[in-house]
Amino acid sequence: MGAKGWPWKLSLAVCGLLLSLAILELGARTYARLTSQERTIIADDMLGWKLVPRSKHLYRKEEQAYLIAINSKGLRDVERSYEKPLGVFRIVVVGDSFVFGSGGVETSDRFTDILEKSTKNVEVINMGVPAYGSDQEYLYLKTEGLKYHPDLIILCAFENDFRESFSTVSPSNGRPKGYFSTSGGQLLFHPPSFSLFYRLAQRSYLFGFTDLALKKVSKVYGRPPDVLEPQERVETFRQLFIQARTLCLQNGAQLVLVYFPFRGQKEKNVIQEVFDKLAAAQGIRTLDLMNRMQSADAERPAYFQKDIHFNEYGHQVVAAALQEYLLAHGLLNSASSSPEKLKN
């Protein structure tokens, strides 16, 4: 009789444990929502990760605290419809944490929002996602950005984007990601690989409200070396932007590639060299902000003191440079006859 009772007792113990975990999970989620500590990033089978729609997080781990509020379509932006309003010139800006506003920049102080407010009949959609490489930005443009029917797409790159694009685990946040290679002159996508533990960690708040689970996952995956040989990496990187331009033209949009420098940068890197060659051989429009940011930073800090990202003044400099470039190349004339001149 005693032996027959053990399965029943074991079942009760398991059920009790599961119920306790469920209650704890519910409590953690409720607390996160009430205190604006929700997770804002979740795994994605193609992009590696993406922003969680309708999530909020008061982030305190960077230079200064700032609110991250994600809209219903997964952007750190106001609500935007896929359909473009009549009479509006729509710009989509794709990039990483510099576009997102990391470091502690509120949405209204980012260069995208400054540019939108300073230019008549222009809508600037911010599609920045922290730690994205150029490969993920290309995929994000292809799968989501073009849904907004943009007239102009600005694809931004930072110094670390080249390495980020050829890692199966992001050097910036430790998350698994895919990558591209080239075959016969065509891009070949290799999707990310997620362990069962990683998938479970993405769904549970019991691992913590921030990156506790992510740190554990990083130990499981380790830090694999960059994929592809150097020459193939450069060719693949080049093809990403050529294909991005093709996508834009097929959808009636112009493309501008923008390079963001790191603080104190004085010499060009592989990304800038690729951009220069694309401009010369393919006629792709590019804007290199290295000299502009260096000059601005010499007069007044354009970067956060303890963070790699632009501060509020840095975003003002970027907004002014973009506006000047777009006007000089006739990319805003059809939308605005009298835009306000930005100052930095």
C-alpha positions in Angstrom: 0.0 0.0 0.0 2.9 2.3 0.9 4.6 1.6 -2.4 1.5 2.4 -4.4 1.3 5.7 -2.6 4.6 7.0 -3.9 3.5 7.8 -7.4 0.6 9.8 -6.1 2.8 11.7 -3.6 5.3 12.4 -6.4 2.6 13.6 -8.7 1.3 16.0 -6.0 4.9 17.3 -5.4 5.4 17.9 -9.1 2.1 19.6 -9.4 2.8 21.7 -6.4 6.2 22.8 -7.8 4.7 23.7 -11.1 2.0 25.7 -9.5 4.5 27.5 -7.3 6.6 28.3 -10.4 3.6 29.5 -12.3 2.6 31.8 -9.4 6.1 33.2 -9.2 6.3 33.8 -13.0 2.9 35.6 -12.9 4.1 37.7 -10.0 7.3 38.6 -11.7 5.5 39.6 -14.9 3.0 41.7 -13.0 5.8 43.4 -11.1 7.7 44.1 -14.3 4.7 45.6 -16.0 3.8 47.8 -13.0 7.4 49.1 -12.5 8.3 49.5 -16.2 10.9 46.7 -16.0 9.5 44.5 -18.8 11.8 42.7 -21.2 12.2 44.7 -24.4 14.1 42.1 -26.4 13.2 38.5 -27.4 14.7 35.9 -29.7 13.7 35.8 -33.4 14.3 32.8 -35.7 15.5 35.0 -38.5 16.9 38.3 -37.0 18.4 36.7 -33.9 16.4 39.0 -31.7 13.9 41.8 -32.0 12.1 44.3 -29.8 9.0 43.2 -27.9 5.9 45.1 -29.0 4.2 47.2 -26.3 6.9 46.7 -23.8 8.3 49.3 -21.4 11.6 49.4 -19.5 13.1 52.2 -17.4 16.8 51.4 -18.2 19.4 52.4 -15.7 22.5 50.5 -16.8 23.9 53.1 -19.2 25.2 56.6 -18.9 21.9 58.0 -17.7 18.5 56.5 -17.0 16.0 56.6 -19.9 12.6 55.1 -20.8 12.4 52.5 -23.5 8.8 52.3 -24.8 8.2 50.0 -27.8 5.2 50.5 -30.0 2.8 47.9 -31.3 5.0 47.1 -34.3 8.2 46.6 -32.3 9.8 50.0 -32.8 11.1 52.5 -30.2 8.9 55.1 -31.8 5.4 56.5 -31.8 2.7 54.5 -33.4 3.1 54.3 -37.2 0.8 52.8 -39.8 2.2 50.8 -42.6 0.2 52.9 -45.0 1.9 56.2 -45.8 -0.2 59.3 -45.2 -1.0 61.4 -48.2 1.4 64.3 -48.9 4.0 62.9 -46.6 7.6 62.1 -47.5 8.5 59.1 -45.5 12.0 58.2 -44.3 12.9 54.9 -42.7 16.1 54.8 -40.7 17.6 51.3 -40.0 20.5 50.8 -37.6 21.8 49.6 -34.3 22.0 51.2 -30.8 23.1 54.5 -32.2 19.8 54.9 -34.0 17.9 53.4 -31.1 19.2 56.1 -28.7 21.3 53.9 -26.4 23.4 55.5 -23.7 20.4 57.4 -22.2 18.8 59.4 -25.0 15.1 60.0 -24.8 13.1 59.5 -28.1 12.5 63.2 -28.6 16.2 63.9 -28.5 17.3 61.4 -31.2 18.5 62.6 -34.6 15.5 60.9 -36.3 13.0 62.7 -34.2 14.9 66.0 -34.5 15.0 65.7 -38.2 11.2 64.9 -38.4 10.3 67.9 -36.3 12.5 70.3 -38.2 11.3 69.4 -41.7 7.9 70.0 -43.1 5.7 67.1 -44.3 8.4 64.6 -43.5 8.0 61.5 -41.4 11.1 59.8 -40.0 10.6 56.2 -38.7 13.2 55.0 -36.3 14.0 51.3 -36.7 17.1 51.1 -34.6 17.7 47.8 -32.6 20.6 47.5 -30.1 23.5 45.3 -31.2 22.3 44.7 -34.8 24.9 44.1 -37.4 24.6 45.2 -41.0 23.3 41.7 -41.9 20.4 42.0 -39.5 19.7 45.5 -40.6 19.4 44.3 -44.2 17.0 41.5 -43.1 15.0 44.0 -41.0 14.7 46.3 -43.9 13.7 43.5 -46.2 11.1 41.9 -43.9 9.7 45.0 -42.1 11.1 48.3 -43.2 9.7 48.2 -46.7 6.2 47.6 -45.3 6.1 51.3 -44.5 6.3 52.3 -48.2 9.3 54.7 -47.6 10.5 57.3 -50.1 13.9 57.2 -48.6 15.8 54.6 -46.6 18.8 55.6 -44.4 21.0 52.5 -43.5 23.4 53.4 -40.7 26.6 51.6 -39.8 29.0 51.8 -36.8 32.6 50.7 -36.5 31.7 47.3 -35.0 29.0 46.3 -37.6 31.5 44.5 -39.8 32.5 42.0 -37.0 28.9 41.8 -35.7 27.8 40.7 -39.2 30.1 37.6 -39.2 29.6 36.2 -35.8 27.2 33.4 -34.8 27.0 34.9 -31.3 26.8 38.7 -31.1 30.0 40.1 -29.5 27.8 42.9 -28.0 25.1 41.1 -26.2 25.9 37.4 -26.3 22.8 36.4 -28.2 22.9 33.8 -31.0 22.4 35.2 -34.5 22.7 34.1 -38.1 25.0 35.4 -40.9 25.3 35.7 -44.6 27.8 34.2 -47.0 28.1 34.5 -50.8 27.6 31.8 -53.4 27.9 32.6 -57.1 27.7 36.3 -56.3 24.4 35.8 -54.4 23.8 36.1 -50.7 23.2 32.9 -48.8 21.6 33.2 -45.3 22.5 30.9 -42.4 19.9 31.2 -39.7 20.7 31.4 -36.0 20.7 28.3 -33.9 19.0 28.3 -30.5 19.3 25.7 -27.8 16.2 24.6 -25.9 17.6 26.3 -22.8 17.9 29.6 -24.6 14.3 29.4 -26.0 13.0 28.7 -22.5 15.0 31.5 -21.0 13.5 34.0 -23.4 10.0 33.2 -22.1 10.6 33.1 -18.4 10.9 36.2 -16.1 12.2 33.9 -13.3 15.7 34.3 -14.8 15.5 38.0 -13.9 14.2 41.2 -15.3 17.3 42.0 -17.3 20.1 39.8 -18.7 20.6 37.1 -16.1 19.4 34.4 -18.4 21.4 35.9 -21.3 24.6 35.7 -19.3 23.9 32.0 -18.6 23.2 31.4 -22.2 26.5 33.1 -23.2 28.4 30.5 -21.1 26.5 27.7 -22.8 27.3 29.0 -26.3 30.7 30.4 -25.7 32.3 32.8 -28.1 32.9 31.2 -31.5 35.3 32.8 -33.9 34.1 35.0 -36.7 32.8 33.0 -39.7 34.1 33.1 -43.3 37.6 34.0 -44.6 38.5 37.7 -44.6 38.1 38.2 -48.4 34.7 36.5 -48.4 33.6 38.7 -45.5 34.4 41.8 -47.4 32.6 40.6 -50.5 29.6 39.5 -48.5 29.5 42.8 -46.7 29.6 44.7 -50.0 26.8 42.5 -51.4 24.5 43.3 -48.4 24.4 47.0 -49.4 24.2 46.3 -53.1 21.2 44.1 -52.5 19.7 46.7 -50.1 19.9 49.3 -52.9 18.2 46.8 -55.3 15.4 46.3 -52.8 15.0 50.0 -52.4 14.8 50.7 -56.1 12.4 47.9 -56.6 10.1 49.5 -54.1 10.5 53.0 -55.3 12.8 54.3 -52.6 16.2 55.9 -52.5 19.0 54.7 -50.3 21.7 56.5 -48.3 24.4 54.7 -46.4 25.6 56.6 -43.3 28.7 55.8 -41.3 28.9 56.7 -37.6 32.5 57.0 -36.2 33.7 56.0 -32.7 35.0 58.7 -30.5 38.4 60.0 -31.6 38.4 58.1 -34.9 40.8 59.6 -37.4 41.5 56.8 -39.9 39.1 54.9 -42.1 38.2 51.3 -41.5 36.9 48.4 -43.7 33.3 49.7 -43.5 34.3 53.1 -44.8 36.4 51.6 -47.5 33.5 49.4 -48.7 31.2 52.5 -48.7 33.7 54.5 -50.7 34.0 51.8 -53.3 30.2 51.4 -53.5 29.8 55.1 -54.1 32.5 55.1 -56.8 31.5 51.8 -58.6 27.8 51.5 -57.9 26.7 55.1 -57.5 25.3 54.4 -54.0 24.9 57.5 -51.9 27.0 57.6 -48.8 27.5 60.0 -45.9 30.6 59.5 -43.8 30.3 61.5 -40.5 33.8 60.8 -39.2 35.2 64.3 -39.8 31.9 66.0 -38.8 31.7 64.2 -35.5 35.4 64.7 -34.8 35.1 68.5 -35.3 31.9 68.7 -33.2 33.3 66.6 -30.4 36.4 68.8 -30.3 34.2 71.9 -29.5 31.8 70.1 -27.2 31.4 66.5 -26.1 29.2 64.7 -28.7 29.5 61.3 -27.0 28.6 60.2 -23.5 31.5 60.3 -21.1 31.5 56.6 -20.1 29.5 55.2 -23.1 30.3 54.8 -26.8 27.1 56.3 -28.0 26.2 59.9 -29.1 24.7 62.1 -26.4 21.9 64.5 -27.0 24.3 67.0 -28.6 25.8 64.3 -30.8 22.3 63.5 -32.1 21.8 67.2 -32.9 25.0 67.1 -35.0 23.8 64.0 -36.9 20.4 65.5 -37.5 21.9 68.7 -38.9 24.4 66.8 -41.1 21.6 64.6 -42.5 19.4 67.5 -43.3 22.2 69.3 -45.1 23.1 66.2 -47.1 19.5 65.3 -48.0 18.8 68.9 -49.2 22.0 69.1 -51.1 21.2 66.0 -53.0 17.6 66.9 -53.7 16.2 64.2 -51.4 13.8 66.4 -49.5 12.8 69.0 -52.0 9.7 67.2 -53.1 8.4 67.0 -49.5 9.4 70.3 -48.0 9.8 73.7 -49.6 11.0 75.5 -46.4 12.6 73.2 -43.8 13.9 74.8 -40.6 17.7 75.0 -40.6 19.1 72.9 -37.8 21.9 74.2 -35.7 24.5 72.2 -33.7 
